[in-house]
Amino acid sequence: METEQLQRTRAQLLSPKLPVNSPLSHLTLTEILDRTIELSQTGAAILKSYYRGSNEDLDVLDKSEGPVTAADRAVDKHLLDGIQTMCGESCGYLTEETYQAGDRELAQDWVWIIDPLDGTRDFIDKTGEYAIHIALTYQHRPVLAVVTIPESDRLYAAIDGGGTWLVAADGVRTPVKVSRGKKITDLVVVASRNHRNDELVKLLARLPCQQQREVGSIGCKIAAILEHHADVYVSLSGKSAPKDWDFAAPELVLTEAGGKFTHADGSLPGYNRGDVSQWGCLIASNGEWHQDLLGVS
């Protein structure tokens, strides 16, 4: 039998939550989420096909913000085609592959923020730690998100106020909650393998928790917290910074599972603000010692 909490959560997922005057009012969030899950699953299959092929087929382009491959471009087109078919011109679309430096804030209230391949360097290096991020935001905040980890066949889906769910290939959904009950000194910090600078190393050394685990993409880092393999993730910008598409979907799947995801001053990230870079220090955690960790940063 379902628990009362599960029944409430399911009712939230099945109920229309979009404003009557919304350009998406002909859809419910659960209908949008179901279609987004399908698109992410097929996108994951595309990435896997490239991942198992030759690196020569990736057609790697080295850009200032990191490499871009044929896999990035193929999945970006796949996701955009599918979501635009569902939503049309009623939404804005902000993706890593279509954004141009200097672009202004999109005017629409409803904006899709997409990273078709989070962790491109790990994808090229065959670490397996790459992900797909898809988020629907309303007035700069995420309301729906899917984070898919293709190599572990794990897909996390969330709706604002509806919790986070692990979605199996056969459609079975299992509610996800972050860990609880550790001492602050026993927390495990998940750190970047490819994006470290001296200031971040110094910051990590100041934390009261010194167990560290290196993981590639941001989506995989947040998944490590959801799977209770880690408890804390710290981002600190240097010459560059993570972008909106790095954070929007991971933020919602973490917070709807009971975690916290804030800047060092406790403020929430905002998305589609014109400058897509998320400057400064950001801490994501299972939430239990979040305020104490903010004090250290």
VENPE-V464067 format. One record per helix or strand of 3 or more residues. SS is the DSSP state (H for helix, E for strand). FROM is the first residue (numbers start at 1). TO is the last residue. If there is no record, write none. Layout:
ss:SS from:FROM to:TO
ss:SS from:FROM to:TO
//
This chain:
ss:H from:4 to:14
ss:H from:29 to:51
ss:H from:55 to:58
ss:E from:61 to:63
ss:E from:66 to:68
ss:H from:70 to:90
ss:E from:92 to:95
ss:E from:110 to:118
ss:H from:120 to:125
ss:E from:131 to:138
ss:E from:141 to:149
ss:H from:150 to:152
ss:E from:154 to:159
ss:E from:163 to:167
ss:E from:173 to:176
ss:H from:184 to:186
ss:E from:188 to:192
ss:H from:198 to:206
ss:E from:211 to:215
ss:H from:218 to:226
ss:E from:232 to:236
ss:H from:244 to:255
ss:E from:260 to:263
ss:E from:281 to:285
ss:H from:290 to:296
//
